[in-house]
């Protein structure tokens, strides 16, 4: 990419897309195209076709997706698989048709089997069964990876897939019905402190361990990959070309209990944390192996404690708790 390349960021208002737009802007890219959902519904084939024909972007960051935490994934199973497949199919296919130079598809580490050896490396994809609660979403993301690989092999495109670990940061979703664990904990514990509640209920045992990556670090990794890595770089030396995606993570993990206690400390809440073990834990271990990315020369900057402080300050200052 050069600084005037026409770059389309799909999903620019979300946690992922907004961070990518900010990173690109800070690095001097001046020709960034965006569309709101009201302006362009990516699940509609003809609308996406018309958009690509008119705008003809040179580079595409596919950050648009229907996302959510364990409650949303398990409740809206049909919506998660249908909408994500539609978005991916439309954007990836039109990127091929209109000759996009390079596309970066964002997935999630939930693509890996439930009992994958830790840390999860790229080669473990499709080696066992998925975690049940997010299986539809994971299958959609696996399809996106395979779609990128298949178009590259058949048509010579340059589409790369990246799998970020659990993300948090500016523009996060704090809705308790659809949010991920970290923003949900921030909201629950903040509200409990305001009401002087003595207890906060947390789903599960608190024992599952998770890795967390600040969204602006994730965006920096995505732009780094778009600038410096091509499909041929990740496909070389493979007898059968598969598992060419790249994990994005920190290599560090904490238990949900440790995470909750860290949020509790940042917020200054002195009540009790009660773990509801009748609720599902999800996958017990979920640390990704990011050695492929680290070998390419990228590493994260924001540590978890500082990241939580930053997000909580934004949560309060922007009135997101109301």
BASE-338068 format. One line per field, with one value per residue (C-alpha): residue number from 1; residue in one letter; x, y, z. Coordinates in Angstrom, 1 decimal. Each point is the difference from the previous one (the first is absolute). Layout:
REM BASE-338068
k [NUM; ...] .
r [A; ...] .
x [X; ...] .
y [Y; ...] .
z [Z; ...] .
REM end
This chain:
REM BASE-338068
k [1; 2; 3; 4; 5; 6; 7; 8; 9; 10; 11; 12; 13; 14; 15; 16; 17; 18; 19; 20; 21; 22; 23; 24; 25; 26; 27; 28; 29; 30; 31; 32; 33; 34; 35; 36; 37; 38; 39; 40; 41; 42; 43; 44; 45; 46; 47; 48; 49; 50; 51; 52; 53; 54; 55; 56; 57; 58; 59; 60; 61; 62; 63; 64; 65; 66; 67; 68; 69; 70; 71; 72; 73; 74; 75; 76; 77; 78; 79; 80; 81; 82; 83; 84; 85; 86; 87; 88; 89; 90; 91; 92; 93; 94; 95; 96; 97; 98; 99; 100; 101; 102; 103; 104; 105; 106; 107; 108; 109; 110; 111; 112; 113; 114; 115; 116; 117; 118; 119; 120; 121; 122; 123; 124; 125; 126; 127; 128; 129; 130; 131; 132; 133; 134; 135; 136; 137; 138; 139; 140; 141; 142; 143; 144; 145; 146; 147; 148; 149; 150; 151; 152; 153; 154; 155; 156; 157; 158; 159; 160; 161; 162; 163; 164; 165; 166; 167; 168; 169; 170; 171; 172; 173; 174; 175; 176; 177; 178; 179; 180; 181; 182; 183; 184; 185; 186; 187; 188; 189; 190; 191; 192; 193; 194; 195; 196; 197; 198; 199; 200; 201; 202; 203; 204; 205; 206; 207; 208; 209; 210; 211; 212; 213; 214; 215; 216; 217; 218; 219; 220; 221; 222; 223; 224; 225; 226; 227; 228; 229; 230; 231; 232; 233; 234; 235; 236; 237; 238; 239; 240; 241; 242; 243; 244; 245; 246; 247; 248; 249; 250; 251; 252; 253; 254; 255; 256; 257; 258; 259; 260; 261; 262; 263; 264; 265; 266; 267; 268; 269; 270; 271; 272; 273; 274; 275; 276; 277; 278; 279; 280; 281; 282; 283; 284; 285; 286; 287; 288; 289; 290; 291; 292; 293; 294; 295; 296; 297; 298; 299; 300; 301; 302; 303; 304; 305; 306; 307; 308; 309; 310; 311; 312; 313; 314; 315; 316; 317; 318; 319; 320; 321; 322] .
r [X; X; X; X; X; X; X; X; X; X; X; X; X; X; X; X; X; X; X; X; X; X; X; X; X; X; X; X; X; X; X; X; X; X; X; X; X; X; X; X; X; X; X; X; X; X; X; X; X; X; X; X; X; X; X; X; X; X; X; X; X; X; X; X; X; X; X; X; X; X; X; X; X; X; X; X; X; X; X; X; X; X; X; X; X; X; X; X; X; X; X; X; X; X; X; X; X; X; X; X; X; X; X; X; X; X; X; X; X; X; X; X; X; X; X; X; X; X; X; X; X; X; X; X; X; X; X; X; X; X; X; X; X; X; X; X; X; X; X; X; X; X; X; X; X; X; X; X; X; X; X; X; X; X; X; X; X; X; X; X; X; X; X; X; X; X; X; X; X; X; X; X; X; X; X; X; X; X; X; X; X; X; X; X; X; X; X; X; X; X; X; X; X; X; X; X; X; X; X; X; X; X; X; X; X; X; X; X; X; X; X; X; X; X; X; X; X; X; X; X; X; X; X; X; X; X; X; X; X; X; X; X; X; X; X; X; X; X; X; X; X; X; X; X; X; X; X; X; X; X; X; X; X; X; X; X; X; X; X; X; X; X; X; X; X; X; X; X; X; X; X; X; X; X; X; X; X; X; X; X; X; X; X; X; X; X; X; X; X; X; X; X; X; X; X; X; X; X; X; X; X; X; X; X; X; X; X; X; X; X; X; X; X; X; X; X; X; X; X; X; X; X] .
x [0.0; 1.0; -1.4; -2.5; -1.2; -3.8; -0.7; -3.4; -0.5; -3.2; -1.4; 1.7; -2.3; 0.7; 2.8; 2.2; -0.7; 0.2; 3.4; 1.2; -1.3; 1.8; 3.3; -0.1; -0.8; 2.9; 2.4; -1.0; -2.4; -2.3; -2.5; -2.0; -3.6; -2.6; -3.8; -2.4; -2.4; -2.8; 1.9; 1.1; -1.4; 2.8; -2.3; -1.7; 1.8; -1.2; 0.8; 3.6; 0.4; -1.1; 2.3; 3.1; -0.8; -0.3; 2.8; 2.5; 2.1; 3.6; 0.3; -2.7; 0.0; -3.0; -0.7; -3.8; -1.7; -2.8; 1.8; -0.8; 0.9; -1.1; -3.6; -0.5; 1.8; -2.0; -3.4; 0.2; 1.6; -1.8; 0.7; 3.7; 0.6; -2.3; 1.1; 3.7; -0.1; -1.9; 2.4; 3.1; -1.4; -1.0; 3.1; 2.6; -1.6; -0.4; 3.6; 1.0; -2.4; 1.2; 3.7; 0.8; 3.7; -0.1; -2.7; 0.4; -2.7; -0.5; -1.1; 0.2; 2.0; -3.4; 0.7; 2.2; -1.3; -1.2; 2.8; 2.8; 3.5; 1.2; 1.1; -2.2; 2.0; -1.3; 0.6; -2.7; -2.9; -2.6; 1.8; -2.9; -3.5; -0.8; -1.3; -3.8; -1.1; 1.7; 0.1; -2.1; 2.1; 3.2; -1.2; -0.7; 3.5; 1.6; -1.9; 1.5; 3.5; -0.6; -1.6; 3.0; 2.4; -2.2; -0.2; 3.8; 0.6; -2.5; 0.1; 3.4; -1.4; 1.9; -2.5; 1.3; -1.8; 0.9; -1.4; 0.1; -0.4; -2.6; -0.1; -0.9; 0.5; -1.6; -3.5; -0.6; -3.5; -1.2; -3.4; -0.3; -2.1; 2.5; 3.4; 3.2; 1.2; 2.3; -2.4; -2.8; 2.1; 0.8; -3.7; -1.2; 2.6; -0.4; -3.8; 0.4; 2.3; -2.5; -2.8; 2.2; -0.9; 1.7; 0.3; 0.6; -1.0; 2.4; -0.9; 2.0; 2.6; 2.6; 2.5; 0.2; 3.1; 0.0; 2.4; -0.9; 1.3; -0.6; -1.8; 2.5; 2.8; -2.1; -0.5; 3.7; 0.6; -2.5; 1.5; 3.5; -1.2; -1.7; 3.2; 2.5; -1.5; -1.4; -1.8; 3.1; 2.0; -2.4; -0.6; 3.6; 1.5; -3.4; -0.7; -3.7; -0.9; -2.2; 0.2; 1.5; -1.8; 2.0; -0.8; 0.1; 0.5; 2.2; 1.1; -1.3; -3.1; -2.0; -2.9; -3.5; 0.3; 3.3; -1.5; -3.0; 2.2; 2.2; -3.1; -1.3; 3.3; 0.0; -3.6; 0.5; -2.9; 0.1; -2.9; 0.1; 0.3; -2.3; 0.6; -3.2; 1.2; -3.3; 0.9; 2.4; 3.7; 0.7; 3.4; 2.2; 3.3; 0.4; 3.5; 1.1; 3.5; 1.0; 3.6; -0.7; -0.8; 2.8; 2.5; -1.2; 1.0; -3.1; -0.8; -2.7; 0.6; -3.0; 0.0; -3.3; -0.1; 0.7; -2.5; -2.8; 0.8; -0.2; -3.3; -1.6; 0.9; -1.6; -3.0; -0.6; 1.0; -2.2; -3.0; -0.2; -1.2; -3.3] .
y [0.0; 3.6; 3.0; 0.8; -3.5; -0.4; -2.1; -1.3; -0.8; -2.1; 0.4; 3.3; 0.8; -3.1; -0.8; -1.5; 2.2; 3.3; -1.0; -0.8; 3.3; 1.9; -1.9; 0.6; 3.7; 0.4; -1.6; 2.5; -1.9; 2.5; -1.9; -2.1; -1.0; -0.9; -0.7; -0.3; -2.9; 2.4; 1.0; -3.6; -3.2; -2.5; -3.0; 1.2; -1.3; 2.6; 2.9; -1.2; -0.7; 3.6; 1.5; -1.8; 0.8; 3.7; 0.4; -2.5; -0.2; -1.2; -1.4; -1.4; -0.6; -2.3; 0.9; -0.1; -2.8; -1.0; -0.5; -0.6; -1.9; -3.4; 1.0; 1.6; -2.8; -2.7; 1.8; 1.4; -3.0; 0.3; 3.7; -0.4; -2.6; 1.5; 3.7; -0.8; -2.3; 2.5; 2.9; -2.1; -1.5; 3.3; 2.0; -2.6; -0.9; 3.6; 0.7; -2.7; 1.2; 3.6; -0.9; 1.1; -0.1; -1.4; -0.9; -0.6; -2.1; 0.1; -3.1; -1.2; -2.6; -1.7; -1.8; -2.4; -3.3; 0.0; -2.2; 1.2; -0.4; 3.4; 2.4; -0.4; 0.2; 0.4; -3.7; -1.1; 1.3; -2.7; -2.6; -0.6; 1.2; 3.6; 1.5; -0.4; 3.5; 1.8; -2.7; 1.8; 3.2; -2.1; -2.0; 3.3; 1.3; -3.3; 0.3; 3.5; -1.3; -2.8; 2.4; 2.3; -3.0; -1.4; 3.2; 0.5; -3.5; 0.1; 3.6; 1.3; 2.5; 1.3; -0.5; -0.5; -1.1; 1.0; -1.4; 2.5; -1.3; 1.6; 3.7; 3.0; 3.8; 3.3; -0.4; -3.3; -1.4; 0.3; -1.5; -2.9; -2.1; 0.1; 1.1; -2.0; -0.8; 3.0; 2.8; -1.9; -0.2; 3.7; 0.9; -2.5; 1.0; 3.7; -0.1; -2.1; 2.7; 2.8; -1.9; -1.0; -3.7; -2.5; -2.7; -0.3; -3.2; -1.4; -2.8; -3.3; -1.1; 2.8; -2.7; 0.3; 1.8; 2.6; 2.2; 3.6; 2.4; 3.7; 0.9; 2.7; -2.6; -2.3; 2.8; 0.6; -3.7; 0.0; 3.0; -1.5; -3.2; 1.9; 2.0; -2.8; -3.5; -1.6; -3.3; -1.5; 0.7; -2.1; -2.7; -0.8; -3.3; -1.6; -3.3; 0.6; 3.7; 0.3; 1.8; 3.1; 2.3; 1.9; 0.2; 3.4; -0.1; 0.9; -3.5; 0.9; -1.3; 0.5; -1.9; 1.6; 0.3; 1.8; 2.2; 0.9; 0.8; 2.2; 1.9; 0.2; 1.6; 2.5; 1.1; 0.0; -2.4; -1.6; -2.4; -3.8; -1.8; -3.0; -2.7; -1.6; -3.5; -1.0; 2.2; -1.2; 0.6; -0.4; -1.2; -0.4; 0.9; 2.4; 1.3; 0.5; -0.6; 3.3; -1.1; 0.2; 3.7; 0.7; -1.6; 2.5; 2.8; 1.2; 0.0; 1.6; 3.1; 0.5; -2.2; -1.2; 2.1; 3.3; -1.0; -0.6; 3.4; 1.7; -1.7; 0.7; 3.7; 0.2; -1.9; 2.6; 3.1; -0.9; -0.8; -3.6; -1.1; 1.8] .
z [0.0; -0.5; 1.9; -2.7; -0.7; 0.1; 3.1; 1.0; 3.7; 0.4; 3.5; 0.8; 2.9; 2.0; 2.5; -2.7; -3.0; 1.9; 1.3; -3.5; -1.4; 2.9; -0.7; -3.7; 0.5; 2.6; -2.6; -2.6; -2.3; -1.5; -2.2; 2.4; -1.1; 2.5; 0.0; 2.9; 0.2; -1.0; -3.1; -1.0; 1.3; -0.6; 0.2; -3.3; -3.0; -2.5; 2.3; 0.5; -3.7; -0.8; 2.7; -1.3; -3.6; 0.8; 2.5; -1.2; 3.2; -0.3; 3.5; 2.3; 3.8; 0.6; 3.7; -0.4; 1.9; 2.4; 3.3; 3.6; 3.2; 1.2; 0.6; -3.4; -1.8; 1.6; -0.3; -3.6; -1.6; -3.3; -0.3; 0.7; -2.7; -2.6; 0.2; 0.3; -3.0; -2.1; 0.8; -0.7; -3.2; -1.4; 0.9; -0.8; -3.4; -1.1; 1.0; -2.4; -2.8; 0.3; 0.2; 3.6; 0.4; 3.6; 2.5; 3.7; 1.6; 3.8; 1.8; 3.6; 2.0; 0.7; -3.3; 1.9; 1.5; 3.6; 1.3; -2.1; 1.5; 1.5; -1.3; -3.1; -3.2; -3.6; -0.8; 2.5; -2.1; -0.7; 2.0; 2.5; 0.9; 0.8; 3.2; -0.2; 1.2; -2.9; -2.6; -2.7; 0.2; -0.1; -3.0; -1.9; 0.8; -1.1; -3.2; -0.5; 0.5; -2.5; -2.5; 0.1; -0.5; -2.8; -1.9; 0.3; -1.3; -2.9; -1.0; 1.2; 2.4; 3.0; 2.9; 3.5; 3.1; 3.6; 3.2; 2.9; 3.5; 2.4; -0.7; 2.1; -0.3; -1.2; -1.6; 1.8; 0.5; 3.6; -0.5; 2.5; -2.4; -2.9; 1.4; 0.6; 3.4; 0.8; -0.9; 1.7; 3.2; -0.2; -0.2; 2.6; 2.6; -0.7; 0.4; 3.2; 1.4; -0.9; 1.7; 3.0; -0.8; 2.2; -2.7; -3.8; -1.7; -2.6; -2.4; 0.4; 2.5; -0.7; -0.9; -3.8; -1.2; -2.7; -2.0; -0.6; -2.6; -0.1; -3.2; -1.1; 0.2; -2.1; -2.6; 0.0; -0.7; -2.8; -1.8; 0.5; -1.7; -2.8; -0.6; 0.3; -0.5; -3.1; -0.5; -1.6; 3.2; 2.1; -2.6; -0.9; 0.9; 0.4; -1.8; 0.4; 0.4; 3.1; 3.3; -1.5; 2.5; 2.6; 3.7; 1.7; 3.8; 3.0; 1.1; 3.5; 1.8; 3.2; 1.6; -0.1; 3.8; -0.3; -2.7; 2.2; 2.9; -2.2; -1.2; 3.6; 1.1; -2.9; 0.8; 3.7; 0.8; 3.4; -0.2; -0.6; -3.4; -0.1; -2.6; -1.4; -0.8; -1.5; -3.0; -2.7; 0.1; -3.7; -1.0; 3.0; -1.7; -2.9; -0.4; -3.6; -1.3; -1.8; -0.8; -3.7; 0.3; 2.5; -2.4; -2.6; 2.3; 1.9; 3.7; 2.2; 2.1; 2.3; 3.2; 1.4; 3.2; -1.8; -2.7; 2.5; 1.6; -3.4; -1.0; 3.4; -0.2; -3.5; 1.3; 2.7; -1.9; -3.1; 2.1; -1.2; 3.4; -0.4] .
REM end
